[in-house]
């Protein structure tokens, strides 16, 4: 494992041959190391990754995991995963060898995460704790499945936290109408919230809408994409799930509102975004409008919950609602079960009548 001194620059470089996945020999070179030791360490790590030698460190395996996974998932999803990998996992497990990380060490890491408190004394939420553990387990699962690690120590320990999110908040129709009235001083804000509440679309789906998505004759809006702002770039991706691709029929008043709104957008192209605002803008306007209207502050995503609760109150089935909002009906039933009217008494009564027929 040779390393060489670059006399002109006073730094070290690694230069060597390795066998790639096709069996062909390739030359590898990397410059700019301050010491010979750093150059040799880089070469050793590179060769371990090429041969999937699980004597490599957790940090080195995470780099390999990133190479394997980054192109397979959405950019915004990878951004979240990457943050957890390098901010919450690598600092703790980074220098440990993959083959030597035990369930006991995972338990110690869990304890550290459970005992964490920020400057205000606030711990990680149960949902976030579960997310942290899931990401750690995903790394080890990848090593088990593809690189012959014997067992997943994170799976042996079991999860921490819980999957259930924060309390589901929503506005009644009366609360939303108060809020909407307070928003009418800013047409842009008013129309964004009208679409969110009366169509139940996601924030990213709203911000990706273009004139071409609207068919005013059929009174529909097509949801085919989602907007994200990543590292200062506007990114248009596929919607969250295949089920999310859908046509939503708008009520007549909303058709009229959106037609009027688009007439105000001078020179806009068919494929230009009609709501060129940021998520932070929407959050600021939510703060402003809720305060002005005297209604409780909810999250932007809670407008989606509000739409679903409105449809439940109007008597629509989970299947019909799921088609409109781009959910699986089982998720509607599970997440909003407490909002559906109970039919247990009616079921029992009809079972009584059914049995009497045979007596």
QUIJO-V765755 format. One record per residue. N is the residue number from 1. RES is the residue in three letters. PHI is phi in radians with two decimals (999 if undefined). OMEGA is omega in whole degrees, -180 to 180 (NA if undefined). D_LAST is the distance of its C-alpha to the last C-alpha in Angstrom with 1 decimal. Layout:
<<N RES PHI OMEGA D_LAST> <N RES PHI OMEGA D_LAST>>
//
This chain:
<<1 UNK 999 -175 89.1> <2 UNK -1.42 170 92.1> <3 UNK -2.34 -172 92.6> <4 UNK -2.23 179 95.7> <5 UNK -1.61 173 97.8> <6 UNK -1.56 -172 98.4> <7 UNK -1.12 -179 101.9> <8 UNK -1.20 -176 102.2> <9 UNK -1.81 -179 99.2> <10 UNK 1.32 179 99.3> <11 UNK -2.01 -180 95.6> <12 UNK -1.95 175 93.8> <13 UNK -2.47 176 91.8> <14 UNK -1.81 179 89.6> <15 UNK -2.52 -175 90.2> <16 UNK -2.82 176 88.6> <17 UNK -1.83 175 87.0> <18 UNK -2.48 -179 83.3> <19 UNK -1.71 -178 81.1> <20 UNK -1.39 -173 78.5> <21 UNK -1.16 178 75.0> <22 UNK -1.54 -177 76.6> <23 UNK 1.60 -179 79.1> <24 UNK -1.55 179 82.0> <25 UNK -1.39 178 84.4> <26 UNK -2.26 176 84.8> <27 UNK -1.67 179 87.2> <28 UNK -2.17 178 85.9> <29 UNK -2.47 174 88.1> <30 UNK -2.48 -176 87.5> <31 UNK -1.92 169 90.3> <32 UNK 1.63 179 90.8> <33 UNK -1.42 -179 90.1> <34 UNK -1.28 -178 92.2> <35 UNK -2.30 176 92.5> <36 UNK -1.08 -179 92.5> <37 UNK -1.05 179 89.6> <38 UNK -1.11 179 87.4> <39 UNK -1.13 179 88.2> <40 UNK -1.17 179 87.4> <41 UNK -1.13 178 84.1> <42 UNK -1.12 179 83.1> <43 UNK -1.08 -179 83.9> <44 UNK -1.06 180 82.0> <45 UNK -1.11 -180 78.8> <46 UNK -1.07 -178 79.1> <47 UNK -1.19 176 79.4> <48 UNK -1.11 178 76.4> <49 UNK -1.16 -180 74.3> <50 UNK -1.15 -178 75.5> <51 UNK -1.75 -178 74.5> <52 UNK 0.94 178 71.4> <53 UNK -1.35 -175 72.9> <54 UNK -1.40 165 70.6> <55 UNK -1.39 176 73.5> <56 UNK -1.17 180 73.9> <57 UNK -1.29 176 73.2> <58 UNK -1.00 180 69.9> <59 UNK -1.06 179 72.0> <60 UNK -1.18 179 73.3> <61 UNK -1.20 177 69.8> <62 UNK -1.05 177 68.5> <63 UNK -1.10 177 71.2> <64 UNK -1.17 177 70.0> <65 UNK -1.02 179 66.4> <66 UNK -1.09 178 67.6> <67 UNK -1.06 -179 69.3> <68 UNK -1.22 -167 66.2> <69 UNK -1.79 -169 63.7> <70 UNK -0.99 -178 65.6> <71 UNK -1.40 -175 65.5> <72 UNK -1.71 -178 61.8> <73 UNK -2.24 -177 60.3> <74 UNK -1.06 -175 61.0> <75 UNK -1.05 -179 64.2> <76 UNK -1.20 177 62.7> <77 UNK -1.16 178 60.2> <78 UNK -1.12 179 63.1> <79 UNK -1.01 178 65.1> <80 UNK -1.15 -180 62.4> <81 UNK -1.09 -178 62.2> <82 UNK -1.09 179 66.0> <83 UNK -1.04 -180 66.4> <84 UNK -1.17 -180 64.1> <85 UNK -1.00 -171 65.7> <86 UNK -1.61 180 69.3> <87 UNK -1.80 -174 68.8> <88 UNK -2.03 -175 66.2> <89 UNK -1.86 -178 66.2> <90 UNK -1.04 179 69.7> <91 UNK -1.02 -179 71.5> <92 UNK -1.62 -174 69.7> <93 UNK -1.71 -167 69.2> <94 UNK -0.82 -175 72.0> <95 UNK -1.60 178 74.6> <96 UNK -1.40 178 72.3> <97 UNK -1.30 -180 72.0> <98 UNK -0.94 -175 68.6> <99 UNK -1.26 -175 68.5> <100 UNK -1.95 179 69.1> <101 UNK -1.28 -174 66.7> <102 UNK -1.84 177 64.3> <103 UNK -1.08 178 61.0> <104 UNK -1.09 179 63.0> <105 UNK -1.17 177 65.1> <106 UNK -1.14 177 62.0> <107 UNK -1.09 179 60.7> <108 UNK -1.13 177 64.1> <109 UNK -1.13 177 63.9> <110 UNK -1.01 180 60.4> <111 UNK -1.07 179 61.8> <112 UNK -1.12 179 64.6> <113 UNK -1.18 180 62.3> <114 UNK -1.17 -178 60.0> <115 UNK -1.59 -179 63.1> <116 UNK -1.11 172 64.6> <117 UNK -2.42 177 65.5> <118 UNK -1.42 -175 67.4> <119 UNK -1.11 178 70.3> <120 UNK -1.71 179 67.9> <121 UNK 1.39 -177 66.0> <122 UNK -1.64 179 63.0> <123 UNK -1.44 171 61.2> <124 UNK -1.15 178 59.6> <125 UNK -1.25 177 56.1> <126 UNK -0.98 180 53.2> <127 UNK -1.16 180 52.6> <128 UNK -1.17 178 56.3> <129 UNK -1.05 178 56.4> <130 UNK -1.12 179 53.5> <131 UNK -1.09 178 55.4> <132 UNK -1.02 -179 58.6> <133 UNK -1.13 -180 56.9> <134 UNK -1.06 179 55.2> <135 UNK -1.20 177 58.6> <136 UNK -1.09 -180 60.2> <137 UNK -1.10 179 57.4> <138 UNK -1.11 178 57.9> <139 UNK -1.10 -179 61.6> <140 UNK -1.20 176 60.9> <141 UNK -1.05 178 58.0> <142 UNK -1.10 179 60.6> <143 UNK -1.18 178 63.0> <144 UNK -1.19 -174 60.5> <145 UNK -1.26 -171 59.3> <146 UNK -2.01 -174 62.7> <147 UNK -2.26 169 65.5> <148 UNK 1.16 169 64.2> <149 UNK -1.17 -172 63.8> <150 UNK -1.18 -176 62.0> <151 UNK -2.67 178 59.5> <152 UNK -1.68 -178 58.5> <153 UNK -1.14 178 59.5> <154 UNK -1.21 178 57.7> <155 UNK -1.20 179 54.4> <156 UNK -1.11 -179 55.1> <157 UNK -1.34 -174 55.4> <158 UNK 1.65 -172 52.4> <159 UNK -1.38 171 52.3> <160 UNK -2.23 -177 53.3> <161 UNK 1.32 180 52.1> <162 UNK -2.65 -174 48.9> <163 UNK -1.39 -175 47.7> <164 UNK -1.10 -178 46.3> <165 UNK -1.40 179 48.9> <166 UNK -1.13 179 50.2> <167 UNK -0.91 -179 48.0> <168 UNK -1.37 179 46.9> <169 UNK -1.84 174 48.7> <170 UNK -2.73 176 48.3> <171 UNK -1.70 166 49.5> <172 UNK -1.27 178 47.5> <173 UNK -1.04 -179 48.6> <174 UNK -1.09 179 50.8> <175 UNK -1.15 180 52.5> <176 UNK -1.10 -178 53.3> <177 UNK -1.11 174 54.7> <178 UNK -1.10 180 57.0> <179 UNK -1.09 -178 58.1> <180 UNK -1.06 178 58.7> <181 UNK -1.08 179 60.8> <182 UNK -1.24 -178 63.0> <183 UNK -1.52 -171 63.4> <184 UNK -1.19 177 64.8> <185 UNK -1.29 177 68.3> <186 UNK -2.20 -176 68.1> <187 UNK -0.93 -180 66.7> <188 UNK -1.01 -180 66.5> <189 UNK -1.15 -179 64.3> <190 UNK -1.00 -176 62.3> <191 UNK -1.22 177 61.3> <192 UNK -1.11 -178 60.5> <193 UNK -1.27 175 58.0> <194 UNK -1.06 179 56.5> <195 UNK -1.14 -179 55.8> <196 UNK -1.11 -175 54.3> <197 UNK -1.34 -173 52.0> <198 UNK -1.46 177 50.8> <199 UNK -1.98 178 50.5> <200 UNK 1.20 -178 49.4> <201 UNK -1.44 178 52.0> <202 UNK -1.35 -179 53.6> <203 UNK -1.00 -180 57.1> <204 UNK -1.13 178 58.7> <205 UNK -1.16 178 56.9> <206 UNK -1.05 -173 58.4> <207 UNK -1.27 178 61.9> <208 UNK -1.64 -174 61.9> <209 UNK -1.14 177 61.2> <210 UNK -2.24 177 63.8> <211 UNK -0.97 -179 64.3> <212 UNK -1.14 -179 63.2> <213 UNK -1.39 -176 59.7> <214 UNK -1.80 172 59.2> <215 UNK -2.12 -174 58.3> <216 UNK -1.23 177 58.6> <217 UNK -1.19 180 57.8> <218 UNK -1.57 179 54.4> <219 UNK 1.13 -176 54.1> <220 UNK -2.12 169 53.5> <221 UNK -2.20 -177 55.0> <222 UNK -1.69 177 54.9> <223 UNK -1.78 -176 54.5> <224 UNK -2.29 -173 56.3> <225 UNK -2.75 179 58.5> <226 UNK -2.45 -178 59.1> <227 UNK -1.84 174 62.4> <228 UNK -2.37 173 63.8> <229 UNK -1.92 -175 67.2> <230 UNK -2.21 179 68.4> <231 UNK 0.88 177 71.9> <232 UNK 1.35 -179 73.2> <233 UNK -2.02 173 71.9> <234 UNK -1.46 -178 69.4> <235 UNK -2.11 174 66.8> <236 UNK -1.83 -178 64.2> <237 UNK -2.14 171 61.4> <238 UNK -1.16 176 58.1> <239 UNK -1.08 -172 55.2> <240 UNK -0.99 -180 53.3> <241 UNK -2.42 175 50.8> <242 UNK -0.97 179 50.2> <243 UNK -1.13 -177 47.2> <244 UNK -1.25 177 49.7> <245 UNK -1.30 -172 51.4> <246 UNK -2.85 171 49.9> <247 UNK -1.88 -180 50.6> <248 UNK -1.91 175 49.7> <249 UNK -1.45 -178 49.5> <250 UNK -1.62 172 51.4> <251 UNK -1.13 -174 50.8> <252 UNK -0.97 -177 53.5> <253 UNK -1.10 180 55.4> <254 UNK -1.29 175 55.8> <255 UNK -1.00 -179 57.0> <256 UNK -1.12 -180 59.7> <257 UNK -1.10 -177 60.6> <258 UNK -1.24 176 61.0> <259 UNK -1.12 179 63.0> <260 UNK -1.13 -179 65.3> <261 UNK -1.09 -176 65.7> <262 UNK -1.22 175 66.7> <263 UNK -1.17 -180 69.3> <264 UNK -1.42 -176 71.0> <265 UNK -1.57 -174 71.3> <266 UNK -1.11 174 74.7> <267 UNK 1.29 -178 75.5> <268 UNK -1.29 178 72.2> <269 UNK -1.53 -178 71.4> <270 UNK -1.02 -176 68.1> <271 UNK -1.92 175 67.6> <272 UNK -1.53 178 69.0> <273 UNK -1.16 -178 66.8> <274 UNK -1.57 177 66.1> <275 UNK -2.09 -179 65.4> <276 UNK -1.52 177 68.4> <277 UNK -2.20 179 67.7> <278 UNK -1.70 176 67.0> <279 UNK -1.12 179 63.9> <280 UNK -1.15 175 66.2> <281 UNK -1.08 180 66.9> <282 UNK -1.08 180 63.3> <283 UNK -1.13 178 62.8> <284 UNK -1.12 179 65.9> <285 UNK -1.19 175 64.6> <286 UNK -1.11 177 61.2> <287 UNK -1.02 -176 63.2> <288 UNK -1.09 -177 65.3> <289 UNK -1.17 180 62.5> <290 UNK -1.12 179 60.2> <291 UNK -1.15 -178 63.0> <292 UNK -1.16 -177 64.2> <293 UNK -1.51 -178 60.7> <294 UNK 1.26 177 59.9> <295 UNK -1.97 -179 56.6> <296 UNK -1.10 179 55.7> <297 UNK -1.42 174 57.2> <298 UNK -2.06 178 54.8> <299 UNK -1.36 176 55.6> <300 UNK -1.00 -178 56.1> <301 UNK -1.13 179 53.1> <302 UNK -1.20 172 51.0> <303 UNK -1.13 175 51.5> <304 UNK -1.15 175 49.2> <305 UNK -1.05 -179 46.6> <306 UNK -1.11 179 47.2> <307 UNK -1.11 -179 46.5> <308 UNK -1.12 180 43.3> <309 UNK -1.12 177 42.1> <310 UNK -1.10 -180 43.1> <311 UNK -1.17 176 41.0> <312 UNK -1.09 -180 37.9> <313 UNK -1.11 179 38.5> <314 UNK -1.41 174 38.7> <315 UNK 1.73 -179 35.2> <316 UNK -1.39 -178 36.1> <317 UNK -1.35 178 34.2> <318 UNK -1.06 -179 35.7> <319 UNK -1.14 -180 36.3> <320 UNK -1.13 -180 38.3> <321 UNK -1.15 -179 40.2> <322 UNK -1.04 179 41.1> <323 UNK -1.09 -177 42.6> <324 UNK -1.28 -173 44.7> <325 UNK -1.72 177 46.1> <326 UNK 1.35 177 46.4> <327 UNK -1.94 165 43.9> <328 UNK -1.42 -177 41.2> <329 UNK -1.09 179 37.8> <330 UNK -1.12 179 36.8> <331 UNK -1.22 176 39.8> <332 UNK -1.08 -179 38.9> <333 UNK -1.07 -176 35.4> <334 UNK -1.24 -173 36.9> <335 UNK -1.34 -175 40.0> <336 UNK -2.09 -176 38.6> <337 UNK -0.97 -177 35.0> <338 UNK -1.18 -179 35.9> <339 UNK -1.63 179 36.8> <340 UNK -1.30 179 33.6> <341 UNK -1.10 -179 31.2> <342 UNK -1.24 178 28.4> <343 UNK -2.00 -176 25.0> <344 UNK -1.06 -178 23.2> <345 UNK -1.11 179 21.7> <346 UNK -1.12 177 20.5> <347 UNK -1.04 -178 19.0> <348 UNK -1.09 180 17.0> <349 UNK -1.11 -180 15.9> <350 UNK -1.21 175 14.8> <351 UNK -1.15 175 12.9> <352 UNK -1.03 -179 11.0> <353 UNK -1.11 -179 10.3> <354 UNK -1.12 -179 9.6> <355 UNK -1.22 -178 6.9> <356 UNK -1.06 -179 5.2> <357 UNK -1.06 -176 5.7> <358 UNK -1.60 -179 3.8> <359 UNK -1.53 NA 0.0>>
//
